[in-house]
Amino acid sequence: MTASNRYDVPRMKILCESMCEPPLIELSNPKYCLNMLVDLKKNNCVNLFETCIGIVSSHVHRVIDTPTFVLLSKTRPDIIEDI
């Protein structure tokens, strides 16, 4: 998805998002999703970002004490507000 933004290939981003979303939902791993949020926001991957926010929100009790969550709280409060 980074490459699609860098080289301005929007169809690549759409394809990547459509291929990534079903396995992401099936895995429903909040720690993995938490790690992806910054890149998804930076690359404007709205659908995957919302999917990850939903998964993290549903399992916030599992990630709230992780180093990633603490770091996001300090460096990206805008993302934490979405959760």
N, C-alpha and C positions, 0 to 999 in steps of 0.2 A: 504494500500500500504506500510505503514511502516512495518507492520508485514511480508509482503512478502519479503522485504529486510532483515529484522532482522533474519528471519528463512530460508532465501534462498529458497523461493518458487516462482520462476519466473512465473509459470502458473497462480498463484493467482493474480499477478500484471497485467498480460495481461487481465485476466477476469475482474478485477476491472476497468481497464482503458476502456475496451470495454463497460462496463455497465454504466460508469459515463459520457462518452463523449456525447451521444445523449441528455440527460437531460440538461447537461451544455450548449450545443449549443441552445437548445430550450429556456432555461431561459435567456440566454445572459445577465447575471447580472455582469457588470464590477467590482463592489465593491466586490462581492463574489469571483470572479476570482482573483482579486488583492490579497485578503487574502490567497488564495491557492498557489500562485506562489512559495513561499519559500519552502514549503513542497514538492511540485511537483519537484522542481529542486533538492532538497536534496535527494529525493527518485528516481531520474532519470526516472521520468514519462514523457518521451519526448512528446508523443502524446497529453496528457492532458495539459502539459506545453505550447505547441505551440497553442493549442486551446484557452487557457486562455489568452495568449499573444495577439492573434488575437482579442479577445473580448475586452480586455482592450485597445488595440491600437485603435480600432474603436470608443471607447467611452472615450478616454483619458480626454476630457474636463469635464467629469462627476466625475473623480477621482483624478485629479491633485492636488486639494486642500484638499484632505482627509488626516487625520493623518497617515493612512497606507502608502499612496504614499510618504509622506514626510519622514517617517521612512525608507522605502525601499530606498529612494534616498540617505540617509545617511549611511545605513548599508549594502545594497546590490546593489551598483551601476551596477553590472554585470547584474542584472535582469532588472533594469531600461533601460539599453542600449538595451536590447532585445525588449522593448516596442517602 
